[in-house]
Amino acid sequence: MKRVTIRVPATTANLGPGFDAFGCALSLYTDVTFEEMEEGLQITGCDEEFTGPDNLAYVSYCAVLASLSEEVRGVKIHIDAHIPICRGLGSSAALLVAGAMGANVLRGSRLSTQGLLNITNAMEGHPDNLAPAFYGGLTASMVDNGLPVTVNFPLHPDWEFLALVPDFDLPTAKARSVLPAQLNRADAIYNISHGALVLKALELGDEKLLRNAMQDRIHQPYRKSLVKDYDAIEALVRTNGAAFCLSGAGPTLLCITRDKKLDEKLAKKLDSITQANWQMMPLHVEFQGAHIIAAE
């Protein structure tokens, strides 16, 4: 096999109190094609600044080949990305996953998905986006002795996910820079208890429980100052009965509801309470993780 295209879903991480642990795959995708050639590197489909050897898809591709003790030959990489960059929807994780899977497939699929997760987690530093991108659905992950451990959780079929994506980005490094170095015991207990109930609420389809459980004291109180009109939008969303949180590090805001007309209700008032332009993306859970869509 000399050419393969990998499709990776977008992911939303944290889900409120599940900081660096919870993640969910969503119905928005990045497709990356890898074609081997004799020598050199060609990357197309993205801005010129991302066409060098530090492109995450290529870095991950090389890391997997190194783990297989395989020579890195020339490769053409074409990126067809529909996941917004630096918006908290797993755009970086998608490239890492695509690169790892692409290299593995072109070398005979000798590594398991867990093996690929191990390699990419060492690069990313936390598995909250990587795990659902590889496995699909709702996941919770931890790192034990340096290696990620992931399990899938059930979701009630009636949930609707509405991503509010702004016209400004928020680099993860900046979002992490505002977090406190230490937490008090009460806040830690608050998040542990709320996180457990988030998972149960998502399983049961319990809207009231989810609204209450998806409160957080570890990251959102500090990061919301980086997102224009966060408080006003949260109030609007919760008034309409939906659960609300940052998607990943932000700035995308995520609404989870069983109301199929939430986007219509928000559209009537959103422009009047915000200073930025927000794109509403109705999404659903993607239960299929990264997979091959073309090969030859």
C-alpha positions as CSV (number, residue, x, y, z in Angstrom):
1,M,0.0,0.0,0.0
2,K,1.4,3.4,-1.0
3,R,-1.5,5.8,-0.4
4,V,-4.1,6.1,2.3
5,T,-6.6,8.6,3.5
6,I,-7.5,8.8,7.2
7,R,-10.7,10.5,8.5
8,V,-10.6,11.7,12.1
9,P,-13.6,13.2,14.0
10,A,-13.5,16.5,15.9
11,T,-13.5,16.2,19.6
12,T,-14.7,18.2,22.6
13,A,-12.7,17.7,25.8
14,N,-13.3,18.3,29.5
15,L,-17.2,18.5,29.4
16,G,-17.1,20.9,32.3
17,P,-15.6,19.2,35.4
18,G,-13.8,16.4,33.5
19,F,-10.7,18.5,33.0
20,D,-8.0,16.6,30.9
21,A,-10.0,13.4,31.3
22,F,-13.4,13.4,29.5
23,G,-13.8,13.7,25.8
24,C,-16.4,13.1,23.1
25,A,-16.1,12.7,19.3
26,L,-18.4,14.9,17.2
27,S,-19.6,14.9,13.6
28,L,-17.0,17.2,12.1
29,Y,-14.0,15.8,10.3
30,T,-10.4,16.2,9.1
31,D,-9.3,14.0,6.2
32,V,-5.6,13.5,5.7
33,T,-4.0,11.6,2.8
34,F,-0.5,10.2,2.9
35,E,1.3,9.1,-0.2
36,E,4.8,7.7,-0.1
37,M,7.4,8.9,-2.6
38,E,11.2,8.4,-3.0
39,E,12.3,11.5,-1.0
40,G,11.2,14.9,0.3
41,L,8.1,16.3,2.0
42,Q,5.1,17.9,0.4
43,I,2.2,19.2,2.5
44,T,-0.8,20.7,0.8
45,G,-4.3,21.8,1.8
46,C,-3.2,24.1,4.7
47,D,-1.6,27.5,5.2
48,E,2.0,27.8,4.1
49,E,3.2,28.2,7.7
50,F,2.1,24.7,8.4
51,T,3.8,23.0,5.4
52,G,7.1,22.3,7.1
53,P,8.4,19.3,9.1
54,D,6.8,20.7,12.3
55,N,3.3,19.9,10.9
56,L,1.7,17.8,13.5
57,A,0.5,15.1,11.1
58,Y,4.1,14.7,9.8
59,V,5.6,14.8,13.3
60,S,3.2,12.0,14.4
61,Y,3.8,10.1,11.2
62,C,7.6,10.1,11.8
63,A,7.1,9.1,15.5
64,V,5.2,6.0,14.6
65,L,7.8,5.0,11.9
66,A,10.5,5.5,14.5
67,S,8.7,3.2,16.9
68,L,8.5,0.6,14.2
69,S,12.2,1.1,13.4
70,E,11.2,2.0,9.9
71,E,13.0,4.5,7.7
72,V,11.2,7.8,7.0
73,R,11.0,8.0,3.3
74,G,9.5,10.9,1.3
75,V,5.8,11.6,1.7
76,K,3.1,13.7,0.3
77,I,0.5,14.8,2.8
78,H,-2.8,16.5,1.8
79,I,-5.0,17.9,4.6
80,D,-8.7,18.5,4.1
81,A,-9.6,20.0,7.4
82,H,-13.2,21.0,8.4
83,I,-12.3,21.3,12.1
84,P,-11.7,24.9,13.0
85,I,-8.1,25.6,14.2
86,C,-7.4,26.7,17.7
87,R,-11.1,26.7,18.6
88,G,-11.2,23.9,21.2
89,L,-12.6,21.2,18.9
90,G,-9.5,18.9,18.7
91,S,-7.9,20.2,15.5
92,S,-4.4,19.4,16.7
93,A,-5.3,16.0,18.1
94,A,-6.9,15.1,14.7
95,L,-3.7,15.7,12.9
96,L,-1.7,13.7,15.4
97,V,-4.1,10.8,15.2
98,A,-4.2,11.0,11.4
99,G,-0.4,11.0,11.1
100,A,0.0,8.1,13.5
101,M,-2.7,6.0,11.8
102,G,-1.4,6.8,8.3
103,A,2.1,5.7,9.1
104,N,0.8,2.5,10.8
105,V,-1.4,1.6,7.9
106,L,1.3,2.1,5.3
107,R,3.5,-0.2,7.3
108,G,1.1,-3.0,7.6
109,S,-1.0,-2.0,10.6
110,R,1.5,-3.5,13.1
111,L,0.5,-1.3,16.0
112,S,-2.8,-1.5,17.9
113,T,-4.9,1.5,18.5
114,Q,-3.7,1.5,22.1
115,G,-0.1,1.6,20.8
116,L,-0.9,4.6,18.6
117,L,-2.6,6.3,21.5
118,N,0.5,5.7,23.7
119,I,2.8,7.3,21.1
120,T,0.5,10.3,20.4
121,N,-0.2,10.9,24.1
122,A,3.5,11.2,24.8
123,M,3.5,14.0,22.2
124,E,0.2,15.7,23.3
125,G,0.6,15.3,27.0
126,H,-3.0,14.3,27.8
127,P,-5.4,11.9,26.2
128,D,-8.7,13.8,26.5
129,N,-9.0,14.7,22.8
130,L,-6.9,11.8,21.5
131,A,-8.9,9.0,23.0
132,P,-12.3,9.9,21.5
133,A,-10.6,10.8,18.2
134,F,-9.2,7.2,18.1
135,Y,-12.1,5.3,19.6
136,G,-15.2,7.5,18.9
137,G,-18.0,8.2,21.3
138,L,-17.7,9.4,24.9
139,T,-14.5,8.5,26.7
140,A,-12.8,9.0,30.0
141,S,-9.1,8.6,30.3
142,M,-6.3,8.6,32.8
143,V,-2.5,8.3,32.6
144,D,-1.1,5.4,34.6
145,N,2.7,5.1,34.8
146,G,3.0,7.3,31.8
147,L,0.6,5.4,29.6
148,P,-3.0,6.4,28.8
149,V,-5.9,4.2,29.9
150,T,-9.3,4.8,28.2
151,V,-12.8,3.6,28.6
152,N,-16.0,4.4,26.6
153,F,-19.2,5.4,28.3
154,P,-22.8,5.1,27.0
155,L,-24.8,8.1,25.8
156,H,-28.5,8.6,25.6
157,P,-29.5,8.8,21.9
158,D,-31.6,12.0,22.2
159,W,-28.7,14.4,23.1
160,E,-28.0,17.2,20.7
161,F,-24.7,19.0,20.6
162,L,-24.6,22.6,19.5
163,A,-21.1,24.2,19.1
164,L,-20.9,28.0,19.2
165,V,-17.7,28.8,17.3
166,P,-16.5,32.4,17.5
167,D,-14.5,34.4,14.9
168,F,-11.4,34.5,17.1
169,D,-9.1,31.8,18.2
170,L,-7.6,30.8,21.6
171,P,-4.3,28.9,21.6
172,T,-4.2,26.1,24.1
173,A,-1.0,27.5,25.6
174,K,-2.6,30.8,26.4
175,A,-5.7,29.1,27.9
176,R,-3.5,27.0,30.1
177,S,-1.4,30.0,31.2
178,V,-4.3,31.4,33.2
179,L,-4.9,28.3,35.3
180,P,-3.8,28.2,39.0
181,A,-0.8,26.1,39.9
182,Q,-2.6,24.7,43.0
183,L,-6.2,23.9,43.9
184,N,-7.9,23.8,47.3
185,R,-9.4,20.6,48.6
186,A,-13.0,21.8,48.3
187,D,-12.6,22.6,44.6
188,A,-11.0,19.2,43.9
189,I,-13.9,17.4,45.7
190,Y,-16.4,19.6,43.8
191,N,-15.0,18.5,40.4
192,I,-14.7,14.8,41.3
193,S,-18.4,14.6,42.4
194,H,-19.7,16.7,39.5
195,G,-17.7,14.8,37.0
196,A,-19.1,11.4,38.1
197,L,-22.6,12.8,37.7
198,V,-21.9,14.2,34.3
199,L,-21.2,10.7,33.0
200,K,-24.4,9.4,34.5
201,A,-26.5,12.3,33.3
202,L,-25.2,11.7,29.7
203,E,-26.2,8.1,30.0
204,L,-29.7,8.7,31.3
205,G,-30.5,11.7,29.2
206,D,-31.2,13.7,32.3
207,E,-31.2,17.4,31.3
208,K,-31.6,18.9,34.8
209,L,-28.9,16.7,36.2
210,L,-26.5,17.5,33.4
211,R,-27.0,21.3,33.8
212,N,-26.2,21.0,37.4
213,A,-23.3,18.5,37.1
214,M,-21.5,20.3,34.3
215,Q,-20.3,23.0,36.7
216,D,-16.6,23.3,37.2
217,R,-14.1,25.0,39.5
218,I,-10.8,23.9,38.0
219,H,-10.5,25.6,34.6
220,Q,-13.6,27.4,33.4
221,P,-13.7,30.2,36.0
222,Y,-10.2,31.2,34.9
223,R,-10.6,30.7,31.2
224,K,-13.9,32.5,30.7
225,S,-12.2,35.9,30.9
226,L,-10.5,35.0,27.6
227,V,-13.8,34.4,25.8
228,K,-15.9,37.5,24.9
229,D,-19.4,37.5,26.3
230,Y,-19.0,34.1,28.0
231,D,-21.3,35.0,31.0
232,A,-24.0,36.5,28.8
233,I,-24.1,33.5,26.5
234,E,-24.0,31.0,29.4
235,A,-27.0,32.8,30.9
236,L,-28.9,32.6,27.6
237,V,-28.1,29.0,27.1
238,R,-29.1,27.9,30.6
239,T,-32.3,29.9,30.5
240,N,-33.2,27.8,27.5
241,G,-32.7,24.6,29.5
242,A,-29.4,23.4,28.0
243,A,-26.2,22.3,29.7
244,F,-23.2,24.6,28.9
245,C,-19.4,24.4,29.0
246,L,-16.3,25.4,27.2
247,S,-15.3,23.0,24.5
248,G,-11.8,22.0,25.4
249,A,-9.7,25.0,26.2
250,G,-12.2,27.2,24.2
251,P,-13.1,29.6,22.8
252,T,-15.9,27.4,21.3
253,L,-18.8,27.1,23.7
254,L,-20.7,23.9,23.8
255,C,-24.4,23.4,24.5
256,I,-25.8,19.9,25.2
257,T,-29.6,19.5,25.1
258,R,-32.5,17.3,24.0
259,D,-34.2,20.3,22.4
260,K,-33.8,19.9,18.6
261,K,-34.8,23.6,18.2
262,L,-32.2,25.1,20.5
263,D,-30.3,26.7,17.7
264,E,-33.4,28.5,16.5
265,K,-34.1,29.8,20.0
266,L,-30.5,31.0,20.5
267,A,-30.3,32.6,17.0
268,K,-33.1,35.1,17.9
269,K,-31.1,36.6,20.8
270,L,-27.4,35.7,20.3
271,D,-26.4,38.6,18.1
272,S,-28.0,41.1,20.5
273,I,-25.9,40.0,23.5
274,T,-22.5,39.4,21.9
275,Q,-19.7,41.5,20.4
276,A,-18.2,38.7,18.3
277,N,-19.6,36.7,15.4
278,W,-20.6,33.2,16.5
279,Q,-21.3,30.4,14.1
280,M,-23.7,27.8,15.3
281,M,-22.8,24.2,14.4
282,P,-25.4,21.6,15.2
283,L,-23.5,18.3,15.7
284,H,-24.1,14.8,16.9
285,V,-21.9,12.2,18.6
286,E,-19.6,10.4,16.2
287,F,-19.4,6.8,17.5
288,Q,-16.7,5.8,14.9
289,G,-13.2,6.9,15.6
290,A,-10.4,7.5,13.1
291,H,-10.7,5.2,10.1
292,I,-9.5,4.6,6.6
293,I,-11.7,6.1,3.9
294,A,-9.5,5.4,0.9
295,A,-6.4,3.2,0.2
296,E,-4.5,1.9,-2.7
